Amino acid sequence: MRRSITTLALALSLLGGGTALAHGTEGAQAQPAAPSAAVPAPVKNADGPLTVLINGVPVQSPANHVNTDGKTYVSVQAFAAIAGVEAEFGDGGRTAAVGGVLLADLERTGGVLTAWVRDLAKAIGAQSVTWDEAASEAYVLYLPKGSIQLDQIPVPKMGEHWANPQAGDMPTGPIYGVYKGKLVFLEYMIDQKDFIDGKNHVNLAGMKQVPMPSVVQTDIEFQPKGHPGMEIPHYDIHLYFISDEEQQAIH
């Protein structure tokens, strides 16, 4: 978490005011919103195949489609499987629920029941849905429950920092890096003294049963004077889900 991150005190103050969830719109950076706020849906794009991702992990089904109203529909079964939640079907396959939440806006495509991506994202408690029109891509950001945004302005070459201080994740982590509604890294901060003393850090929490993309690169950097959020000498360990070129372009 080099150079800049909001302190733990700020995170705790945010908790005092309630969890702030971000809900992005087409191509826009996620902004804080109340937990009950609806996740906006992508707009229609007729060019190219439709891609649906949860944290960068593909939700693959030939039934995924954009209907004539410009709304993106995704296979309920495929979405639930990637999200790691249960999908339930009733009334002869005419109703569906994900994570115990009944879905209202359904379409059947090729015998597969699909639901509006907005409703699916809301059902699992996702932070946002963003739409990349050039790539015809719907991206669902789905961080572990209780995650809040720690800094309101993206850190250059990193993005925003999200974590769950209430769960005791700070300062060690996990900390989640987000940029323009997409997951870009997973971070841990380890006290230098722990390495000197030979202290083990085992079974650290990670993505906590939410989808995790492949790690593309890893940075391990020593912070001799610390920084806001961990003011003692320590090591920042970043597991990046994007290339170095993509990381350097974050501003």
PETAWO-V752409 format. One record per pair of residues at least 24 apart in sequence whose ideal C-beta (glycine too) atoms are under 10 Angstrom apart, sorted by sequence separation. I is the first residue (numbers start at 1). J is the second residue. D is the distance in whole Angstrom. If there is no record, write none. Layout:
# PETAWO-V752409
((I:J:D) (I:J:D))
This chain:
# PETAWO-V752409
((42:66:8) (44:68:8) (46:70:9) (50:74:9) (58:82:8) (59:83:8) (89:113:7) (96:120:10) (98:122:10) (99:123:5) (101:125:9) (154:178:8) (155:179:9) (159:183:9) (160:184:9) (161:185:9) (163:187:9) (183:207:9) (215:239:5) (216:240:6) (217:241:9) (44:69:8) (45:70:8) (54:79:7) (57:82:6) (98:123:4) (99:124:5) (144:169:9) (150:175:8) (154:179:6) (159:184:5) (214:239:10) (215:240:7) (216:241:6) (217:242:8) (219:244:9) (44:70:3) (52:78:8) (57:83:9) (87:113:9) (97:123:8) (98:124:6) (99:125:8) (150:176:10) (154:180:8) (158:184:8) (159:185:8) (161:187:8) (186:212:8) (215:241:6) (216:242:6) (217:243:7) (43:70:5) (44:71:7) (45:72:9) (52:79:8) (55:82:9) (76:103:7) (96:123:10) (147:174:9) (149:176:10) (158:185:7) (183:210:9) (186:213:10) (195:222:10) (212:239:9) (214:241:7) (216:243:6) (217:244:6) (41:69:10) (42:70:8) (43:71:9) (44:72:8) (54:82:5) (55:83:9) (87:115:10) (147:175:9) (173:201:10) (183:211:9) (213:241:5) (216:244:8) (219:247:9) (41:70:8) (42:71:8) (43:72:9) (53:82:9) (54:83:6) (147:176:6) (149:178:8) (158:187:9) (172:201:7) (183:212:8) (184:213:10) (186:215:8) (212:241:8) (213:242:9) (217:246:10) (41:71:6) (42:72:5) (52:82:9) (54:84:9) (76:106:8) (144:174:8) (154:184:10) (174:204:7) (176:206:10) (183:213:7) (185:215:9) (190:220:9) (192:222:7) (216:246:9) (217:247:8) (41:72:6) (143:174:10) (147:178:9) (173:204:7) (174:205:5) (176:207:8) (182:213:10) (185:216:10) (192:223:9) (216:247:9) (41:73:10) (73:105:8) (144:176:8) (172:204:7) (173:205:8) (174:206:6) (184:216:10) (185:217:9) (186:218:10) (187:219:9) (188:220:10) (192:224:8) (73:106:8) (87:120:10) (143:176:5) (172:205:9) (173:206:9) (174:207:8) (185:218:9) (206:239:9) (71:105:8) (73:107:5) (75:109:8) (78:112:8) (174:208:8) (176:210:10) (185:219:9) (189:223:8) (192:226:9) (73:108:10) (75:110:10) (77:112:7) (79:114:9) (80:115:10) (85:120:10) (127:162:8) (141:176:9) (143:178:8) (169:204:9) (191:226:10) (71:107:9) (73:109:7) (76:112:8) (77:113:8) (78:114:9) (79:115:7) (87:123:10) (169:205:6) (75:112:5) (76:113:5) (77:114:9) (83:120:8) (141:178:7) (168:205:9) (189:226:9) (196:233:10) (74:112:10) (75:113:8) (76:114:6) (79:117:8) (83:121:9) (85:123:8) (167:205:8) (189:227:9) (73:112:10) (75:114:5) (76:115:5) (85:124:6) (141:180:10) (169:208:10) (191:230:8) (193:232:8) (195:234:9) (67:107:7) (73:113:10) (74:114:6) (75:115:8) (80:120:8) (83:123:9) (84:124:9) (85:125:10) (141:181:5) (143:183:8) (189:229:8) (190:230:9) (192:232:7) (193:233:8) (194:234:8) (195:235:7) (73:114:4) (74:115:7) (79:120:5) (83:124:5) (139:180:9) (140:181:9) (141:182:7) (142:183:9) (164:205:9) (167:208:9) (189:230:5) (191:232:6) (192:233:4) (193:234:9) (194:235:9) (65:107:8) (67:109:9) (72:114:9) (73:115:6) (74:116:8) (79:121:9) (83:125:10) (139:181:6) (140:182:10) (141:183:6) (191:233:8) (192:234:5) (72:115:10) (73:116:6) (74:117:5) (76:119:10) (80:123:9) (83:126:8) (139:182:6) (189:232:10) (191:234:5) (192:235:7) (63:107:9) (65:109:6) (72:116:7) (73:117:7) (76:120:7) (79:123:9) (80:124:8) (139:183:9) (164:208:9) (190:234:6) (191:235:8) (63:108:8) (64:109:8) (65:110:9) (71:116:6) (72:117:5) (74:119:10) (75:120:10) (79:124:8) (137:182:10) (189:234:5) (190:235:5) (63:109:4) (71:117:8) (72:118:8) (73:119:10) (74:120:6) (188:234:10) (189:235:7) (190:236:8) (62:109:8) (63:110:5) (67:114:9) (69:116:10) (71:118:8) (73:120:9) (74:121:9) (76:123:10) (188:235:8) (189:236:6) (190:237:7) (61:109:9) (62:110:6) (63:111:8) (64:112:9) (71:119:10) (72:120:10) (132:180:9) (188:236:8) (189:237:7) (61:110:9) (63:112:4) (65:114:7) (67:116:9) (127:176:10) (132:181:10) (187:236:7) (188:237:5) (189:238:10) (62:112:8) (63:113:8) (64:114:7) (128:178:9) (130:180:7) (131:181:9) (132:182:9) (187:237:7) (188:238:8) (61:112:6) (63:114:5) (66:117:10) (127:178:8) (130:181:4) (186:237:9) (187:238:5) (188:239:8) (128:180:10) (129:181:8) (130:182:7) (185:237:10) (186:238:8) (187:239:7) (61:114:8) (64:117:9) (128:181:5) (185:238:5) (186:239:5) (187:240:9) (127:181:8) (128:182:9) (175:229:9) (184:238:9) (185:239:6) (186:240:8) (171:226:10) (185:240:5) (186:241:8) (127:183:10) (184:240:7) (185:241:6) (72:129:9) (83:140:8) (85:142:10) (173:230:10) (184:241:6) (185:242:8) (59:117:9) (82:140:9) (84:142:9) (171:229:6) (172:230:9) (183:241:6) (184:242:5) (72:131:8) (83:142:7) (170:229:7) (171:230:4) (182:241:9) (183:242:9) (82:142:9) (170:230:8) (171:231:9) (182:242:8) (59:120:9) (79:140:8) (144:205:8) (147:208:9) (158:219:10) (171:232:9) (175:236:9) (177:238:7) (144:206:9) (146:208:9) (157:219:10) (172:234:9) (177:239:9) (184:246:8) (185:247:8) (144:207:7) (145:208:8) (147:210:9) (171:234:8) (173:236:9) (175:238:9) (177:240:8) (179:242:8) (184:247:7) (41:105:10) (72:136:10) (74:138:8) (143:207:8) (144:208:4) (145:209:9) (173:237:8) (177:241:9) (182:246:10) (52:117:7) (72:137:10) (142:207:9) (143:208:9) (144:209:8) (145:210:9) (174:239:9) (177:242:9) (54:120:9) (72:138:5) (74:140:9) (144:210:6) (163:229:9) (184:250:7) (54:121:9) (143:210:7) (179:246:9) (52:120:9) (142:210:5) (161:229:8) (179:247:9) (141:210:10) (142:211:7) (54:124:8) (66:136:8) (177:247:9) (179:249:9) (180:250:9) (55:126:9) (140:211:9) (179:250:5) (54:126:8) (66:138:9) (179:251:9) (177:250:9) (42:116:10) (64:138:9) (41:116:6) (42:117:7) (54:129:10) (41:117:6) (42:118:8) (39:116:10) (41:118:4) (52:129:10) (53:130:10) (151:228:9) (39:117:8) (40:118:7) (41:119:9) (151:229:9) (39:118:5) (53:132:10) (58:137:10) (59:138:9) (150:229:8) (38:118:7) (39:119:8) (41:121:9) (158:238:8) (38:119:9) (39:120:9) (40:121:9) (51:132:8) (59:140:8) (39:121:4) (53:135:10) (158:240:9) (38:121:9) (39:122:5) (56:139:8) (57:140:10) (159:242:10) (38:122:6) (39:123:10) (51:135:6) (52:136:10) (53:137:7) (54:138:10) (55:139:8) (56:140:10) (126:210:9) (37:122:9) (39:124:10) (48:133:10) (50:135:10) (51:136:6) (52:137:8) (53:138:7) (54:139:8) (55:140:7) (56:141:9) (57:142:9) (125:210:10) (36:122:9) (39:125:10) (45:131:8) (47:133:8) (48:134:9) (49:135:10) (50:136:5) (51:137:4) (52:138:5) (53:139:5) (54:140:5) (55:141:7) (124:210:9) (39:126:6) (42:129:7) (44:131:10) (45:132:9) (47:134:9) (48:135:7) (49:136:7) (50:137:8) (51:138:7) (52:139:8) (53:140:7) (54:141:8) (55:142:6) (157:244:10) (39:127:8) (40:128:8) (41:129:7) (42:130:8) (43:131:6) (45:133:5) (47:135:10) (48:136:4) (49:137:10) (50:138:7) (51:139:9) (52:140:8) (53:141:9) (54:142:5) (55:143:8) (159:247:9) (39:128:6) (40:129:6) (42:131:3) (44:133:9) (45:134:9) (47:136:6) (48:137:9) (53:142:10) (158:247:8) (35:125:8) (39:129:5) (40:130:9) (41:131:8) (42:132:9) (43:133:7) (45:135:9) (46:136:8) (157:247:6) (160:250:10) (38:129:10) (39:130:10) (40:131:9) (42:133:8) (45:136:5) (156:247:10) (157:248:6) (159:250:5) (35:127:10) (44:136:10) (45:137:9) (156:248:9) (157:249:8) (158:250:6) (159:251:10) (45:138:10) (156:249:10) (157:250:5) (33:127:9) (42:136:9) (156:250:6) (157:251:8) (23:118:10) (32:127:10) (33:128:9) (42:137:8) (155:250:8) (156:251:5) (42:138:5) (154:250:7) (155:251:10) (30:127:6) (31:128:9) (41:138:8) (42:139:9) (154:251:7) (23:121:9) (30:128:4) (23:122:9) (29:128:9) (30:129:10) (28:128:9) (30:130:8) (29:130:9) (39:140:8) (28:130:7) (39:141:9) (23:126:9) (24:127:8) (25:128:9) (26:129:9) (27:130:7) (28:131:9) (21:125:8) (23:127:7) (24:128:4) (25:129:8) (26:130:7) (27:131:7) (21:126:9) (22:127:5) (23:128:5) (24:129:7) (25:130:7) (26:131:4) (27:132:7) (21:127:5) (22:128:5) (23:129:8) (24:130:4) (25:131:8) (26:132:9) (27:133:7) (20:127:10) (21:128:8) (23:130:10) (24:131:9) (26:133:7) (27:134:9) (30:141:7) (24:139:9) (32:148:9) (24:141:7) (32:149:6) (23:141:9) (31:149:9) (22:141:8) (30:149:8) (21:141:10) (32:152:8) (22:143:10) (31:152:9) (55:176:9) (21:143:9) (84:207:10) (84:208:10) (85:209:9) (29:154:8) (84:209:5) (85:210:10) (19:145:9) (21:147:9) (22:148:9) (56:182:7) (57:183:10) (83:209:9) (84:210:7) (19:146:7) (21:148:8) (22:149:6) (55:182:8) (56:183:6) (83:210:7) (84:211:7) (19:147:8) (20:148:6) (21:149:9) (55:183:5) (56:184:9) (82:210:10) (83:211:7) (19:148:6) (20:149:6) (53:182:8) (54:183:9) (82:211:6) (18:148:9) (19:149:10) (29:159:10) (30:160:8) (53:183:10) (15:146:9) (17:148:10) (29:160:8) (20:152:10) (30:162:10) (15:148:7) (14:148:5) (14:149:8) (12:148:10) (14:150:8) (11:148:6) (11:149:9) (14:152:10) (22:160:9) (11:150:5) (10:150:7) (11:151:9) (22:162:9) (10:151:8) (8:150:8) (10:152:9) (6:149:9) (7:150:8) (6:150:5) (7:151:10) (5:150:6) (6:151:4) (19:164:9) (5:151:6) (6:152:8) (4:151:7) (6:153:9) (19:166:9) (30:178:7) (1:150:9) (4:153:8) (6:155:10) (15:164:9) (29:178:9) (30:179:10) (1:151:9) (4:154:10) (5:155:7) (11:161:9) (15:165:7) (29:179:8) (30:180:8) (4:155:5) (11:162:10) (14:165:9) (15:166:6) (29:180:5) (30:181:5) (3:155:6) (4:156:8) (11:163:7) (28:180:8) (29:181:7) (30:182:10) (55:207:8) (59:211:9) (2:155:8) (3:156:8) (5:158:9) (11:164:9) (12:165:6) (27:180:8) (28:181:8) (57:210:9) (58:211:10) (1:155:8) (2:156:10) (3:157:9) (4:158:8) (6:160:10) (11:165:4) (12:166:8) (24:178:10) (27:181:9) (57:211:4) (2:157:8) (3:158:8) (5:160:10) (6:161:7) (8:163:9) (10:165:10) (11:166:9) (55:210:6) (56:211:8) (57:212:7) (58:213:9) (2:158:7) (5:161:5) (9:165:10) (22:178:8) (24:180:8) (25:181:9) (54:210:8) (55:211:4) (56:212:8) (57:213:6) (1:158:8) (4:161:9) (8:165:6) (24:181:4) (54:211:5) (55:212:6) (56:213:4) (57:214:9) (5:163:9) (11:169:10) (12:170:9) (23:181:9) (24:182:9) (53:211:9) (55:213:6) (56:214:8) (11:170:7) (22:181:8) (54:213:9) (1:161:6) (53:213:8) (1:163:10) (8:170:5) (7:170:10) (8:171:6) (7:171:10) (5:171:10) (1:171:9) (5:175:8) (1:173:9) (1:175:6) (1:177:9) (5:187:9) (1:185:10) (5:189:10) (57:241:10) (2:187:10) (56:241:6) (1:187:6) (55:241:8) (56:242:9) (1:188:10) (1:189:6) (2:219:9) (10:228:9) (11:229:9) (2:221:6) (9:228:10) (10:229:9) (1:221:10) (3:223:9) (7:227:10) (8:228:9) (9:229:10) (2:223:7) (7:228:5) (8:229:6) (1:223:8) (5:227:7) (6:228:7) (7:229:6) (8:230:9) (4:227:7) (5:228:6) (6:229:7) (7:230:9) (3:227:7) (4:228:7) (5:229:4) (7:231:9) (1:226:10) (2:227:7) (3:228:9) (4:229:9) (5:230:8) (1:227:7) (1:228:9) (1:229:6) (1:230:7) (5:236:10) (1:234:9) (2:236:6) (1:236:6) (1:237:10) (2:238:9) (1:238:8))
